[in-house]
Each structure stands twice: as structure tokens, then as C-alpha cells.
Amino acid sequence: MTCYFILPDLCAGGAERVAITLARILKEEGYVVKFVCLGGEQGEMRTWLIPEFEVEFLHCRRVLYAIPKLKRLFSNRRDAILFSSTEHTSIATLLTGKHLGLPVIVRMPTMPKNKLYSGFIWQKWRVIHVVSRWLLPYAKKVIAQTDTMRSQILQYYHLPEEKVLTINNPIDKAYILSSAEGHPSPYEGAGPHYLTVGNISYAKSIETLVEAFKKVKAHTPTARLTIVGRNDSDYARNLLSHLDIDESINIVGFKENPYPYMKHCDVFVLSSRMEGFPNVLLEAMCFNKPIACTTCVPIIKKLVRPGVNGYYCATESPEELARCMLDAARLTDIHNNYDLFDKNSFTRLFE
């Protein structure tokens, strides 16, 4: 059996990072793992995948255009098991699996009842969700990242209980720590240095973070905030043009290796309105950093222990988030131990 991980392109995102981590786990367990990229060969993940994995490129501009090529690619690979972790890619993968009789494992990237889209994007994802209701029953298994997500998937897609299982995301701690090793601090000034990592989008609620930071800075004038993540979308440009951002806020854009920022920050902040599973939070926790975050997904209350390794508050409340940020900066002697990922349950899916 050969495990094929299907990617839309080589642009780095949370789902894609998790896919690579899961692929490494399977490879370490002796499975044959390969990647198929529906797009071209350009993107941040190229150096992450090659030469560690064999990657085949279909050079399709849109995911739906890739379906005929996927069918041709796998028509003579009867030992294949397909894996996808983005919704639009899962549609192409499920159609291919259904046509050829190949098993498909789908990892859902976000809550199906996510209401954070609007306009054309909302209409696009509504169509994807409707098509997914038809196709998901053909999946061998559907992976939910949390129990809350599993409940929503069962209800929203009308799937049988045995079809959907919860597998919390893994973290490759050794890789994360080694990626930061030897890198000097990217920060200047006394601090404390607050950090968030994530693309600037509506779901991340960066405006809440900026308003909260203003309150933190009023209390601690030497405080600094760094925002790492893509900021070149229309939404991001419009938002940033309306926010009051001064020299104490550093927007550095996408970084292929964000881990030196995590290693040297004083507090990691997650201001999201909603998350599927907060991977960047887990990555920051690898460095035993205090956390200030919103309860954007229920599992936050399992990961963050108030007064021990951080603080959490309601979403979209700059006042509460500022208080969490100030309190988190006072925490010391933090020792995190993330153990929610069930490796055996995951690897058994590919047997």
C-alpha cells in the first residue's frame, strides 16, 4: 500500500504543515508515502518536501481541472490510498477515489459551521460544503481535529458515527526546536515582545489584537508586538490601512521559518475568532512560552491552564485579551507537555 498525500499547491498553510507532519509519522512507521501536487512547482513547501518525499506535479491552475489528471494518474495504481486535508482538494480526491474504487481518508480543516466567510467567498464555500455532503460518505474515514468538530461534522454532513473519528493534530517537536536552533533573536528593544503567527484574515481577528496591544502598551510602554504571516490579500491590505499601527508593531509578512520568532518571544498571542485546531499555539508551546489567547475553539481550555502556562478569554474582547497578555507576561517556569495526538489510531487508518 502506498499513501498519497494530495496537495492543492506548495503554498504553506496550517493544513499543509500538518499534512507534512502526518506524512513523516507514516514514513517513520515504515509506510511508503508520496505527494501529489495539483498545481505547479513553486511555493514555500518545495524545500520542505524535496528531497524528503517524492512529489508529482499536475500543473493545474484550478483544483477541478485536476480531476481528469488524477484519474489517469491513479488508474494503474491499485495499491494507492489517498489522503487530503483541504476541502476543495478533498472534492477532487473523493471523486477520483469514487471513480476508481480507491480508499480515501479526508481530514477536515475547519468547523463545517464556520460562519466567518462573506460575499463571493461565502458562496464558494457553500457550494463546496453542498458537494462535500454528497461525496464524504464515500470516504474510508473522515478525521475531525477535535470532538467539537466531530459533532458538527456528524450533524452537518449526516454521516454515520463510525465514519468520523477524532484525531488531535500532531506536533513535530524535534523539527520545530531544531528549526530555531542557532538563530539569534529577531527582536529589538526591552520588550516584553508579544508574537502572533498567522495569515491576516477575518478569522484571525488581528484588529482585536491591535486594540488589545494598545492597552498593553499603555501599561507597559516598552512592549512590542510582532505579526508574522501573509498580509498581501485584499482583506489584509484594507484592514491594515485602517488600523492605527505605529513603530511598536512590526508586521513582517510570511516567514518560511517562523520558529526563531517563537523561541525568542516573551508571550505568544492567539486572537482568533475561530480555529479548527490551533497548530501555531502548539508550536509556541514547544518553546514553553506563556500563552494569551481567545477561546476560539473549545480545546483551548485543555491546552491552556490559567496561571500555569497562560490565560484565555472570550473572542473579540480587546479588554480581556489585554489583561491576558499582561498576566501571561508575568508567568515563569513553564513546562508544556502536549500528548493529545493518537499515533496508533492515525496509522491504523492506512492499513
C-alpha positions in Angstrom: 0.0 0.0 0.0 1.3 3.4 -1.0 0.0 6.5 0.8 -0.5 9.5 -1.5 -1.0 12.9 0.1 -2.8 15.3 -2.2 -2.0 19.0 -2.0 -3.6 21.9 -3.9 -0.2 23.7 -4.4 3.0 24.3 -2.5 1.9 27.4 -0.6 2.4 26.9 3.1 -0.7 26.9 5.4 -1.7 25.2 8.6 -3.4 22.3 6.9 -0.4 21.8 4.7 2.1 21.9 7.6 0.0 19.2 9.4 -0.1 17.1 6.3 3.7 17.0 6.1 3.9 16.1 9.8 1.5 13.3 9.4 3.4 12.1 6.3 6.6 12.0 8.3 4.9 9.9 11.0 3.7 7.4 8.5 7.1 7.3 6.9 8.8 6.7 10.2 6.4 3.8 10.8 7.5 2.1 7.6 4.8 3.2 5.2 5.6 4.3 1.6 4.5 7.9 1.4 4.4 10.2 -1.7 2.9 13.6 -2.5 0.8 14.7 -5.5 0.6 18.5 -6.0 -2.3 19.6 -8.2 -0.5 22.9 -9.0 3.0 23.8 -10.1 6.4 23.5 -8.6 6.7 26.9 -7.0 5.9 27.6 -3.3 7.4 27.7 0.1 6.8 24.0 0.8 9.1 22.8 -2.0 12.1 22.9 0.2 10.2 21.2 3.0 9.1 18.2 0.8 12.1 17.7 -1.5 14.2 15.5 -1.2 12.4 14.0 1.8 9.4 12.9 -0.3 8.7 12.0 -3.9 6.4 14.7 -5.3 4.4 14.5 -8.6 3.1 17.8 -10.1 -0.1 18.0 -12.2 0.4 21.7 -13.1 -3.3 22.5 -13.0 -4.4 26.1 -12.4 -7.6 25.1 -10.6 -8.4 22.1 -8.5 -11.4 20.9 -10.5 -9.2 20.9 -13.6 -7.0 18.3 -11.9 -9.7 15.6 -11.7 -9.1 14.0 -15.1 -5.4 14.0 -14.5 -5.9 12.4 -11.0 -8.0 9.7 -12.5 -5.3 9.0 -15.2 -2.5 9.1 -12.6 -4.1 6.5 -10.3 -5.9 4.3 -12.9 -3.0 1.8 -12.7 -2.1 2.3 -9.0 -4.5 -0.1 -7.4 -2.4 -0.2 -4.2 -2.9 3.5 -3.5 -4.7 5.1 -0.5 -5.4 8.8 -0.9 -5.3 11.5 1.8 -6.5 15.1 1.6 -6.8 17.8 4.3 -8.3 20.8 2.4 -11.9 20.9 1.5 -11.7 21.8 -2.2 -8.8 19.3 -2.7 -10.8 16.6 -0.9 -13.6 17.0 -3.5 -11.2 16.2 -6.4 -9.7 13.4 -4.3 -13.0 11.8 -3.4 -14.3 12.0 -7.0 -11.1 10.2 -8.0 -11.4 7.6 -5.3 -15.1 7.0 -6.1 -14.4 6.6 -9.8 -11.5 4.2 -9.3 -12.6 2.4 -6.2 -9.6 3.6 -4.2 -9.8 4.3 -0.4 -9.8 8.0 0.6 -9.1 9.5 4.0 -10.2 13.1 4.5 -9.0 15.3 7.3 -11.4 18.2 7.8 -9.5 21.6 8.1 -12.2 23.6 9.9 -15.6 23.6 11.5 -18.3 22.9 8.9 -20.5 25.6 10.6 -17.8 28.2 10.2 -19.7 31.5 9.6 -16.6 33.6 9.0 -16.9 33.9 5.3 -18.7 36.6 3.4 -19.6 37.7 -0.1 -18.2 35.6 -3.0 -16.0 33.5 -0.8 -19.0 32.5 1.3 -20.9 31.4 -1.8 -17.9 29.5 -3.0 -17.6 27.6 0.3 -21.3 27.0 0.4 -21.0 25.1 -2.9 -18.0 23.2 -1.5 -20.0 22.2 1.6 -23.0 21.1 -0.5 -20.8 18.9 -2.8 -19.0 17.5 0.3 -22.3 16.3 1.7 -22.7 14.1 -1.4 -19.1 12.9 -1.5 -18.0 12.4 2.1 -20.0 9.2 2.6 -17.6 7.7 0.0 -14.5 8.4 2.2 -13.0 5.5 4.1 -12.7 7.7 7.2 -13.2 11.3 8.0 -10.8 12.8 10.5 -12.0 15.6 12.9 -9.4 17.6 14.7 -11.4 17.9 17.9 -14.5 16.3 19.5 -16.4 19.5 18.9 -15.6 19.4 15.2 -16.6 15.7 15.1 -20.0 16.5 16.5 -20.5 19.3 13.9 -19.4 17.0 11.0 -21.8 14.3 12.0 -24.7 16.7 12.3 -23.9 18.8 9.2 -22.9 16.1 6.8 -25.3 13.4 8.1 -22.6 10.8 8.4 -22.7 7.6 10.4 -20.9 7.6 13.7 -18.3 5.0 12.7 -17.3 7.1 9.6 -15.9 10.0 11.6 -13.2 9.8 14.3 -11.4 12.5 16.3 -7.6 12.6 16.0 -6.0 15.7 17.5 -3.2 17.2 15.4 0.4 16.1 15.9 3.4 18.3 16.6 6.9 17.5 15.4 8.6 19.0 18.4 12.1 17.9 17.4 11.8 19.5 14.0 10.4 22.8 15.4 13.1 23.1 18.0 15.9 22.3 15.5 14.5 24.9 13.1 15.0 27.6 15.7 18.4 26.4 17.0 21.3 28.8 16.4 19.1 31.6 15.2 19.6 35.0 17.1 16.7 36.9 18.4 14.8 38.9 15.7 13.6 41.4 18.3 15.0 44.8 19.3 14.2 46.8 22.4 13.5 45.9 26.0 10.1 44.3 25.4 8.2 42.3 26.5 7.9 41.0 23.0 4.4 39.7 22.0 4.1 37.5 18.9 1.3 36.2 16.8 1.7 33.9 13.7 -1.0 33.5 11.1 -2.2 35.0 7.8 -4.1 38.3 8.3 -7.7 37.3 7.7 -11.1 37.9 9.3 -10.8 34.6 11.2 -7.6 35.8 13.0 -9.2 39.0 14.3 -6.0 41.0 14.1 -7.9 44.2 14.8 -8.8 42.8 18.3 -5.1 42.0 18.9 -4.0 45.5 17.8 -6.6 47.2 20.1 -5.6 44.9 23.0 -1.9 45.7 22.4 -2.6 49.4 22.7 -4.0 48.8 26.2 -0.9 46.6 27.0 1.4 49.4 25.8 -0.4 52.0 27.9 0.5 49.8 30.9 4.0 48.8 29.6 5.4 51.4 27.2 8.4 49.2 26.2 6.1 46.4 24.9 6.4 45.4 21.3 4.1 43.3 19.0 5.3 41.3 16.0 2.8 39.8 13.5 4.2 37.0 11.3 2.0 35.9 8.4 0.8 36.7 4.9 -0.5 40.3 4.6 -0.9 40.7 0.8 -4.6 39.8 0.4 -7.2 42.5 -0.4 -8.7 41.9 3.1 -5.3 42.3 4.8 -4.4 45.4 2.9 -7.7 47.1 3.6 -7.6 46.2 7.3 -4.0 47.4 7.8 -4.8 50.7 6.1 -7.5 51.4 8.7 -5.6 50.3 11.9 -3.6 52.6 14.0 -0.2 50.9 13.7 3.0 52.7 15.0 6.6 51.7 15.3 5.9 49.4 18.3 4.0 47.0 16.0 6.2 45.1 13.5 4.4 43.4 10.6 7.0 41.1 9.0 4.9 39.1 6.5 5.2 35.4 5.7 8.3 33.6 7.1 9.3 30.2 5.9 10.8 29.6 9.3 8.8 31.3 12.0 10.3 29.3 14.8 13.1 31.8 15.8 10.3 34.3 16.5 8.6 31.8 18.7 11.8 30.8 20.5 12.7 34.4 21.4 9.3 36.0 22.1 8.1 36.6 25.6 4.4 35.9 25.1 2.6 34.1 22.2 -0.8 35.5 21.4 -3.7 34.0 19.5 -6.6 36.4 18.9 -8.7 34.3 16.5 -12.4 34.3 16.2 -12.4 30.7 15.1 -9.8 27.9 14.6 -10.1 24.3 13.5 -7.2 23.4 15.7 -4.6 26.0 16.8 -1.4 24.5 15.5 0.6 27.6 16.0 -0.3 27.6 19.6 1.1 24.1 20.0 4.2 25.1 18.2 4.8 28.1 20.5 4.2 25.8 23.5 7.1 23.6 22.3 9.3 26.6 23.4 7.5 26.8 26.8 6.2 30.3 26.0 3.3 31.7 28.0 0.1 32.0 26.0 -2.6 34.7 25.8 -5.4 33.5 23.6 -9.1 33.5 23.0 -11.4 30.6 23.4 -11.9 30.4 19.6 -12.3 26.6 19.8 -13.2 24.6 23.0 -10.0 22.6 23.1 -8.2 25.8 24.1 -9.3 25.0 27.7 -7.5 21.7 27.5 -4.3 23.3 26.2 -4.0 26.4 28.3 -4.1 26.2 32.1 -4.8 29.7 33.6 -2.0 30.8 35.9 0.2 27.8 34.8 1.1 28.2 31.1 -1.1 31.1 30.1 -4.6 32.7 30.1 -7.6 32.7 27.9 -10.6 34.9 27.3 -13.7 35.4 25.1 -13.3 36.2 21.5 -13.4 39.8 20.1 -12.8 41.4 23.5 -9.7 43.7 23.4 -10.0 44.5 27.1 -10.0 40.8 28.2 -7.2 39.9 25.7 -5.1 42.8 27.0 -5.5 41.5 30.6 -4.5 38.0 29.5 -1.4 39.4 27.7 -0.3 41.4 30.7 -0.9 38.4 33.1 0.9 36.0 30.7 4.0 38.1 30.7 4.4 37.6 34.4 4.4 33.8 34.1 7.7 31.9 34.5 9.0 28.3 34.8 6.6 26.9 32.2 6.9 23.3 31.1 4.4 22.2 28.5 3.8 18.5 27.5 1.4 18.0 24.6 0.2 14.4 24.3 -3.2 14.5 22.7 -2.2 13.1 19.3 -3.0 9.4 19.0 -0.4 8.0 16.6 -1.8 4.4 16.6 -5.3 5.5 15.7 -3.9 7.5 12.8 -1.6 4.9 11.4 -4.2 2.2 11.6 -6.3 4.1 9.0 -3.7 3.3 6.3 -3.7 -0.5 6.9 
